[in-house]
Amino acid sequence: MKISKLKKVYFLGIGGIGMSAIARYLHAKGVKVFGYDKTKTKLTKNLEKSGMKIHYQEDVNLIPEKIDLIVYTPAIPDENLEKKYLLKSGIPMKKRAEVLGWITKEGKCLAIAGTHGKTTTSAILTHLLKVGGVDCNAFLGGIAGNYKSNFVPGRSKIMVVEADEYDRSFLHLDPYAAVITSMDPDHLDIYQDGENMVSSGFGAFARKIQQGGHLYLKDGLTLRKPNGVNKSSYGVESGEVCARNVKVKKGYFHFDYCFGNKIWSDLKFSLPGLHNVENAVAAISLARLVKVKEADIRRGLVSFKGVKRRFEFIIRNTKQVYIDDYAHHPTELSAAISAARMLYPEKKITGIFQPHLFSRTRDFKRGFAKALDRLDEIILLPIYPAREKPMKGVTSNSIFDLMKSKNKNIVKKEDLIGFLKNKKTEVLMSLGAGDIDTEVKRIKKILISK
C-alpha cells in the first residue's frame, strides 16, 4: 500500500508515543486522522488541537466510515470491543511497525536500536541534522525538547527512526545505516532469553541494513557483521570511534571525538552522564555519514535541549534539584543514578521508583535491587502493570527484600505526596516508565513550597 493513496486512517491506541508520531506524519501529509485511546492525556489533547478526531470510549459507533487503513498497537488487548469489531470489518489492519516500515521505505532511513539509549540518541541525531541543514523527518520515542514533539517534520528524504525491539517491530525497517546502543536482556515475554533476543532480534535487524550501508555497534557488544555492510564500534575511551578526555565543566560535559586519525577537540555537550556522551558519539557518527560539518555538530551538541523524561530537570537551583527520568531497566537506573552522582557528588540522592510490568520485575528483581542500592534513600512504589495481569508472588517487595540499603521505603502511590511532605531532599529523582509522570507537577509543588 502506498502512503500517498491514503485519505482516512483510524488509529487504535493513538495516544502511544510511537503511534502518535505516525499519526502526526500522516496528518501533515493531508490524511484525515481519527483515533481511539482509553485515556485523555496532554499528548492526545495536542493531537486533537492539531485537527485529529479522537474519542476515549470503546464504542464501535464512534468509528468513522470509509476508512482506508487501521493502524493498531499490540498494547491494545484482544478483548477490546473496537479491536474485535475491526478485525471482522475487512478493512486493512496493520501494526504500527509495519506502517512505519512503509513510510521509511520512501526515504533514506537512519535507525537507532537498543534496549536503552535509543530515544536520546535519535533525538540528538535529529537535532544535529537540523542544525547542519539536513531537513530530516524524525520518528522519536519521546518528546524532543528542541521541537516539543515526538515527530519532527522535514522536506528531505532522510528519516531518523527509533527502531523498537519489542515484538520484533524493528524488523519492518530496511535502514541505510543503523546504531545498536545496547542488547541487555529485556522483553523476555517475547524473546524467552537474552541469547535469543540477540540472535533473532538484533542480529536479524542488523541483516536488514542495506548493502553498502553502515552499522555502528557499541564497543563490547558482539554481533556478526552483515555481508556487504560496513561495521564500526563506538564508545567512551574505547571503540573505533570514541569520546576521550571526558570532563565536567560548569554543568556541561566536554570531550574529544576521535575517529580514524582525526580528533575533534573539546566538544561541549548539554546532557549529563557518560551514557549520554556515548549516545552523542553514536549520533555524531551517523551525522558525519550524511555530511554534517564539524562546526554544525559543535553547535548542535551545546544547543540540544534533551528529551522529556530523560534526565529532565524539573527543579535545578542551589538549594534543591528534582530530576524526572523514564528509566525502567536496571542498566538505565544505574546510568541515571551515576549521572546524578557525577553532577552532585556531595549531595544526598533520593529516588522514587515505580517498577514497570510484573514480568520485568520478576526477571530483573536482583538487577533492580542492586541499581537502587546506589541511592542514599529509596521510595519504592507498587508495580505499574501496563498490559499485564498480576503474577502470583511478584510485587515491589520482590525488589525491596533483596535491597541492602538501610534507608528504603515502600509507599502506595496515593500516599506519595503526603510522605514527601515530611522529607527533606537535596537531589530527588522520580524514575520509571509507568504513570509516575502524572505525579511530577504535584511533587514539584511540594518541593517548591518547602
Secondary structure per residue as TSV (DSSP state, phi and psi in degrees):
chain	resnum	aa	ss	phi	psi
A	1	M	-	360.0	133.5
A	2	K	-	-89.7	133.2
A	3	I	G	-59.5	-34.3
A	4	S	G	-66.0	-16.8
A	5	K	G	-88.1	-9.9
A	6	L	-	-76.7	138.6
A	7	K	-	-118.9	-35.5
A	8	K	E	-141.8	123.4
A	9	V	E	-127.1	140.3
A	10	Y	E	-115.0	126.9
A	11	F	E	-105.1	121.5
A	12	L	E	-97.5	98.4
A	13	G	T	100.6	43.6
A	14	I	T	-66.6	-19.6
A	15	G	T	-79.5	-6.6
A	16	G	S	-65.0	150.1
A	17	I	H	-64.2	-38.1
A	18	G	H	-76.2	-37.7
A	19	M	H	-64.5	-45.4
A	20	S	H	-66.6	-30.2
A	21	A	H	-63.9	-43.0
A	22	I	H	-67.8	-39.5
A	23	A	H	-59.1	-42.3
A	24	R	H	-65.5	-39.3
A	25	Y	H	-62.1	-49.3
A	26	L	H	-65.8	-39.4
A	27	H	H	-60.8	-40.7
A	28	A	H	-66.0	-24.3
A	29	K	T	-85.9	1.0
A	30	G	T	94.2	5.4
A	31	V	-	-77.5	139.9
A	32	K	E	-79.0	122.1
A	33	V	E	-112.5	129.4
A	34	F	E	-125.5	160.0
A	35	G	E	-168.4	165.3
A	36	Y	E	-124.0	143.1
A	37	D	-	-150.4	152.7
A	38	K	S	-76.0	-20.3
A	39	T	S	-131.8	134.2
A	40	K	-	-81.5	126.4
A	41	T	-	-129.7	174.6
A	42	K	H	-59.0	-38.1
A	43	L	H	-64.6	-47.5
A	44	T	H	-67.6	-34.0
A	45	K	H	-61.1	-40.3
A	46	N	H	-66.0	-37.0
A	47	L	H	-62.8	-42.6
A	48	E	H	-64.3	-40.7
A	49	K	H	-60.7	-30.8
A	50	S	T	-78.8	-9.4
A	51	G	T	118.0	1.5
A	52	M	-	-81.8	148.2
A	53	K	E	-101.8	117.7
A	54	I	E	-130.0	140.0
A	55	H	E	-125.4	165.1
A	56	Y	-	-127.2	17.9
A	57	Q	S	-120.0	143.6
A	58	E	-	-73.6	95.6
A	59	D	-	-146.8	109.0
A	60	V	G	-64.1	-21.7
A	61	N	G	-71.3	-16.3
A	62	L	G	-90.6	-4.7
A	63	I	S	-76.4	126.7
A	64	P	-	-69.1	161.6
A	65	E	S	-88.1	165.8
A	66	K	S	57.0	47.6
A	67	I	-	-81.7	136.5
A	68	D	S	-85.2	-31.3
A	69	L	E	-155.4	141.4
A	70	I	E	-110.4	127.2
A	71	V	E	-109.7	128.7
A	72	Y	E	-132.6	160.1
A	73	T	-	-109.6	143.9
A	74	P	T	-61.0	-14.0
A	75	A	T	-69.8	-18.7
A	76	I	S	-76.6	121.0
A	77	P	-	-68.9	154.8
A	78	D	T	-63.1	-25.9
A	79	E	T	-81.3	-2.8
A	80	N	-	-58.4	128.6
A	81	L	H	-60.8	-40.9
A	82	E	H	-69.1	-39.1
A	83	K	H	-62.5	-44.3
A	84	K	H	-57.9	-46.1
A	85	Y	H	-64.4	-45.5
A	86	L	H	-69.7	-32.0
A	87	L	H	-62.2	-27.3
A	88	K	T	-95.6	-3.3
A	89	S	T	-76.9	-21.7
A	90	G	-	84.2	-3.5
A	91	I	S	-76.1	136.8
A	92	P	-	-52.2	130.0
A	93	M	E	-131.4	118.2
A	94	K	E	-129.3	146.9
A	95	K	E	-67.8	153.1
A	96	R	H	-49.6	-44.0
A	97	A	H	-63.7	-36.9
A	98	E	H	-64.9	-41.9
A	99	V	H	-67.8	-39.9
A	100	L	H	-61.6	-37.9
A	101	G	H	-60.5	-44.1
A	102	W	H	-59.8	-47.0
A	103	I	H	-60.4	-46.5
A	104	T	H	-72.1	-21.7
A	105	K	T	-68.2	-15.1
A	106	E	T	-84.2	-2.2
A	107	G	S	-142.1	-159.5
A	108	K	E	-108.6	109.8
A	109	C	E	-92.8	127.5
A	110	L	E	-110.4	111.3
A	111	A	E	-110.6	137.2
A	112	I	E	-114.4	116.8
A	113	A	E	-117.8	163.4
A	114	G	-	145.6	150.0
A	115	T	S	-69.2	-20.8
A	116	H	S	-153.6	157.5
A	117	G	S	96.0	-11.0
A	118	K	H	-72.7	-35.5
A	119	T	H	-66.5	-48.2
A	120	T	H	-63.5	-44.1
A	121	T	H	-62.1	-42.0
A	122	S	H	-62.3	-41.1
A	123	A	H	-69.4	-40.5
A	124	I	H	-60.6	-48.5
A	125	L	H	-58.5	-45.3
A	126	T	H	-56.2	-45.9
A	127	H	H	-67.6	-40.1
A	128	L	H	-61.7	-40.7
A	129	L	H	-66.0	-45.8
A	130	K	H	-61.5	-45.6
A	131	V	H	-63.0	-34.3
A	132	G	T	-83.7	7.0
A	133	G	T	85.1	9.0
A	134	V	-	-95.2	104.7
A	135	D	-	-83.9	74.9
A	136	C	-	-81.3	159.7
A	137	N	E	-91.3	146.5
A	138	A	E	-139.5	132.4
A	139	F	E	-112.6	107.0
A	140	L	E	-112.4	156.3
A	141	G	E	-94.7	19.3
A	142	G	E	-163.9	172.7
A	143	I	E	-88.7	111.4
A	144	A	E	-73.8	128.9
A	145	G	T	-60.3	-36.9
A	146	N	T	-70.7	-24.0
A	147	Y	T	-122.4	-4.0
A	148	K	T	55.4	31.7
A	149	S	E	-158.2	160.8
A	150	N	E	-96.0	-4.0
A	151	F	E	-124.6	126.0
A	152	V	E	-114.8	113.0
A	153	P	-	-78.0	152.7
A	154	G	-	-154.6	169.6
A	155	R	S	-103.5	-10.8
A	156	S	S	-84.7	172.4
A	157	K	S	-83.1	-6.1
A	158	I	E	-81.3	132.0
A	159	M	E	-127.4	123.4
A	160	V	E	-92.5	127.2
A	161	V	E	-132.6	131.6
A	162	E	E	-80.1	118.9
A	163	A	E	-96.7	106.9
A	164	D	-	-87.4	127.7
A	165	E	-	-80.3	-18.6
A	166	Y	G	-60.1	134.2
A	167	D	G	58.7	22.2
A	168	R	G	56.2	32.2
A	169	S	G	-57.9	-36.6
A	170	F	G	-68.7	-7.9
A	171	L	G	-76.6	-3.8
A	172	H	G	-85.9	-5.0
A	173	L	-	-95.8	152.0
A	174	D	-	-130.1	72.9
A	175	P	-	-72.1	152.5
A	176	Y	S	-74.6	-38.4
A	177	A	E	-148.8	154.8
A	178	A	E	-148.4	157.9
A	179	V	E	-120.7	140.5
A	180	I	E	-119.4	112.9
A	181	T	-	-84.5	-28.9
A	182	S	-	-169.4	154.7
A	183	M	-	-137.9	37.1
A	184	D	-	-64.9	143.7
A	185	P	-	-54.6	132.0
A	186	D	-	-162.8	167.9
A	187	H	-	51.8	45.9
A	188	L	H	-71.3	-10.5
A	189	D	H	-68.1	-22.6
A	190	I	H	-96.7	-44.7
A	191	Y	H	-101.0	-8.9
A	192	Q	S	72.6	-51.3
A	193	D	S	-151.0	167.8
A	194	G	H	-62.5	-36.6
A	195	E	H	-64.2	-42.2
A	196	N	H	-68.9	-33.9
A	197	M	I	-62.1	-40.6
A	198	V	I	-68.3	-46.5
A	199	S	I	-74.1	-51.9
A	200	S	I	-88.6	-11.6
A	201	G	I	-102.7	-82.3
A	202	F	I	-67.8	-35.5
A	203	G	I	-63.3	-43.9
A	204	A	H	-65.3	-37.8
A	205	F	H	-62.5	-44.0
A	206	A	H	-60.6	-34.9
A	207	R	T	-73.6	-10.3
A	208	K	T	-83.7	-10.9
A	209	I	S	-64.6	137.9
A	210	Q	-	-64.9	151.1
A	211	Q	T	-56.8	133.0
A	212	G	T	84.6	-3.0
A	213	G	-	-81.0	-168.4
A	214	H	E	-139.1	139.0
A	215	L	E	-116.0	125.0
A	216	Y	E	-103.8	116.9
A	217	L	E	-114.6	129.3
A	218	K	E	-55.3	133.8
A	219	D	T	-59.6	135.0
A	220	G	T	103.2	-19.7
A	221	L	-	-83.2	145.4
A	222	T	-	-114.1	120.3
A	223	L	-	-153.9	131.3
A	224	R	-	-63.1	136.5
A	225	K	-	-68.3	124.6
A	226	P	-	-65.1	145.4
A	227	N	T	-60.9	134.4
A	228	G	T	76.2	10.4
A	229	V	-	-119.1	134.4
A	230	N	E	-76.2	142.4
A	231	K	E	-134.1	133.3
A	232	S	E	-134.4	143.8
A	233	S	E	-91.7	153.0
A	234	Y	E	-141.6	159.5
A	235	G	E	176.7	-163.9
A	236	V	E	-111.0	117.8
A	237	E	S	65.8	10.7
A	238	S	-	-159.0	156.1
A	239	G	S	110.2	161.9
A	240	E	S	-70.3	-30.5
A	241	V	E	-121.6	135.1
A	242	C	E	-158.7	164.4
A	243	A	E	-95.5	136.7
A	244	R	E	-131.1	163.8
A	245	N	E	54.7	49.2
A	246	V	E	-73.5	129.0
A	247	K	E	-139.5	154.7
A	248	V	E	-106.9	123.3
A	249	K	E	-131.9	114.6
A	250	K	T	52.0	44.1
A	251	G	T	85.2	-4.0
A	252	Y	E	-110.5	149.0
A	253	F	E	-92.0	136.2
A	254	H	E	-120.1	142.4
A	255	F	E	-158.2	162.0
A	256	D	E	-96.8	135.8
A	257	Y	E	-101.7	120.1
A	258	C	E	-115.6	129.2
A	259	F	E	-149.0	134.3
A	260	G	T	56.2	-128.4
A	261	N	T	-100.4	13.4
A	262	K	E	-107.4	153.1
A	263	I	E	-135.8	126.6
A	264	W	E	-98.8	109.3
A	265	S	E	-84.1	145.0
A	266	D	E	52.6	55.8
A	267	L	E	-74.0	137.3
A	268	K	E	-105.9	127.1
A	269	F	E	-126.2	139.1
A	270	S	S	-78.9	-24.5
A	271	L	S	-90.6	143.5
A	272	P	-	-85.6	158.2
A	273	G	S	102.2	138.8
A	274	L	H	-63.5	-33.0
A	275	H	H	-64.0	-32.4
A	276	N	H	-77.8	-30.1
A	277	V	H	-62.2	-42.1
A	278	E	H	-61.0	-44.0
A	279	N	H	-61.1	-38.9
A	280	A	H	-64.8	-39.2
A	281	V	H	-59.3	-44.5
A	282	A	H	-62.7	-45.2
A	283	A	H	-64.8	-42.9
A	284	I	H	-58.8	-41.8
A	285	S	H	-63.8	-41.6
A	286	L	H	-70.7	-36.4
A	287	A	H	-62.5	-38.6
A	288	R	H	-62.1	-34.8
A	289	L	H	-59.9	-33.2
A	290	V	T	-104.4	26.0
A	291	K	T	70.7	28.6
A	292	V	-	-72.9	135.8
A	293	K	-	-81.4	156.0
A	294	E	H	-55.6	-45.3
A	295	A	H	-60.7	-38.8
A	296	D	H	-70.8	-37.9
A	297	I	H	-62.5	-42.1
A	298	R	H	-59.7	-45.0
A	299	R	H	-66.1	-38.9
A	300	G	H	-67.0	-39.8
A	301	L	H	-64.0	-43.0
A	302	V	H	-77.8	-24.1
A	303	S	H	-96.6	0.8
A	304	F	-	-70.1	130.5
A	305	K	-	-101.6	9.2
A	306	G	-	81.7	-170.1
A	307	V	B	-127.3	139.1
A	308	K	T	-55.8	131.8
A	309	R	T	69.4	16.6
A	310	R	B	-115.9	93.2
A	311	F	S	49.4	51.5
A	312	E	E	-87.0	123.1
A	313	F	E	-78.0	116.0
A	314	I	E	-90.9	-40.7
A	315	I	E	-131.9	134.1
A	316	R	E	-148.9	95.7
A	317	N	S	-145.0	-176.1
A	318	T	S	-70.9	-22.2
A	319	K	S	-91.2	-39.5
A	320	Q	-	-151.6	154.2
A	321	V	E	-131.7	135.9
A	322	Y	E	-130.9	121.8
A	323	I	E	-119.5	134.0
A	324	D	E	-113.0	132.1
A	325	D	E	-143.2	143.3
A	326	Y	-	-77.8	-2.3
A	327	A	-	-48.0	124.6
A	328	H	-	-139.0	13.1
A	329	H	S	-129.9	147.7
A	330	P	H	-51.8	-40.1
A	331	T	H	-64.8	-40.3
A	332	E	H	-66.2	-41.6
A	333	L	H	-60.0	-46.3
A	334	S	H	-60.1	-41.6
A	335	A	H	-64.8	-45.0
A	336	A	H	-65.5	-43.9
A	337	I	H	-66.5	-39.5
A	338	S	H	-62.1	-40.9
A	339	A	H	-62.6	-41.6
A	340	A	H	-63.8	-39.9
A	341	R	H	-63.3	-39.8
A	342	M	H	-64.6	-38.2
A	343	L	H	-79.0	-33.1
A	344	Y	-	-131.4	65.3
A	345	P	T	-64.5	-23.3
A	346	E	T	-99.5	-2.2
A	347	K	S	-103.3	154.5
A	348	K	-	-75.4	129.9
A	349	I	E	-111.7	120.2
A	350	T	E	-110.1	135.3
A	351	G	E	-121.5	139.1
A	352	I	E	-107.4	120.8
A	353	F	E	-124.0	129.7
A	354	Q	-	-111.3	106.3
A	355	P	-	-59.4	146.4
A	356	H	B	-117.5	116.4
A	357	L	-	81.5	136.4
A	358	F	H	-66.4	-41.9
A	359	S	H	-64.5	-40.0
A	360	R	H	-68.4	-38.5
A	361	T	H	-63.2	-44.0
A	362	R	H	-61.5	-44.5
A	363	D	H	-74.9	-29.9
A	364	F	H	-126.0	25.6
A	365	K	H	-59.0	-38.7
A	366	R	H	-68.1	-39.9
A	367	G	H	-64.8	-40.1
A	368	F	H	-62.8	-45.7
A	369	A	H	-60.4	-44.0
A	370	K	H	-64.0	-42.8
A	371	A	H	-65.8	-43.9
A	372	L	H	-71.0	-23.7
A	373	D	T	-65.2	-12.9
A	374	R	T	-78.7	-10.9
A	375	L	S	-82.2	156.6
A	376	D	S	-77.7	-30.3
A	377	E	E	-149.4	142.2
A	378	I	E	-126.0	135.2
A	379	I	E	-114.4	111.0
A	380	L	E	-102.5	126.1
A	381	L	-	-96.6	163.5
A	382	P	-	-60.8	160.9
A	383	I	-	-67.2	135.7
A	384	Y	B	-87.5	119.1
A	385	P	-	-77.9	-26.3
A	386	A	T	52.5	-118.8
A	387	R	T	-85.2	-2.3
A	388	E	-	-101.3	155.1
A	389	K	-	-93.0	156.0
A	390	P	-	-55.9	147.7
A	391	M	-	-114.0	135.0
A	392	K	T	-58.5	128.0
A	393	G	T	80.2	0.5
A	394	V	-	-108.1	108.8
A	395	T	S	-141.1	-178.7
A	396	S	T	-63.5	-23.6
A	397	N	H	-62.3	-23.1
A	398	S	H	-60.2	-34.4
A	399	I	H	-85.0	-47.5
A	400	F	H	-53.5	-45.8
A	401	D	T	-68.7	-20.0
A	402	L	T	-91.7	-10.4
A	403	M	-	-76.2	142.7
A	404	K	-	-92.3	-15.2
A	405	S	-	-56.1	140.3
A	406	K	S	-89.5	-8.3
A	407	N	S	-119.1	69.8
A	408	K	E	-130.2	146.0
A	409	N	E	-140.6	143.6
A	410	I	E	-109.8	125.9
A	411	V	-	-133.3	135.3
A	412	K	-	-68.0	147.7
A	413	K	G	-58.6	-38.7
A	414	E	G	-70.7	-15.3
A	415	D	G	-100.1	-0.2
A	416	L	H	-61.5	-47.9
A	417	I	H	-63.0	-42.4
A	418	G	H	-62.6	-37.8
A	419	F	H	-65.1	-41.4
A	420	L	H	-71.2	-24.2
A	421	K	H	-57.9	-31.8
A	422	N	T	-98.6	9.6
A	423	K	-	-105.9	137.3
A	424	K	-	-100.1	118.8
A	425	T	-	-119.4	147.8
A	426	E	S	-103.0	-54.9
A	427	V	E	-124.0	117.7
A	428	L	E	-112.6	135.9
A	429	M	E	-125.0	130.5
A	430	S	E	-103.3	129.5
A	431	L	E	-132.1	135.2
A	432	G	-	141.1	162.1
A	433	A	S	-109.0	8.2
A	434	G	S	-85.4	-127.5
A	435	D	S	-108.1	20.3
A	436	I	G	-60.7	-25.5
A	437	D	G	-64.6	-19.7
A	438	T	G	-71.2	-13.1
A	439	E	G	-96.2	-6.2
A	440	V	H	-58.6	-46.6
A	441	K	H	-61.9	-41.0
A	442	R	H	-68.6	-39.1
A	443	I	H	-63.6	-45.3
A	444	K	H	-57.3	-44.3
A	445	K	H	-60.0	-43.8
A	446	I	H	-62.3	-44.4
A	447	L	H	-65.5	-41.1
A	448	I	H	-67.6	-32.9
A	449	S	H	-74.1	-13.7
A	450	K	-	-75.8	360.0
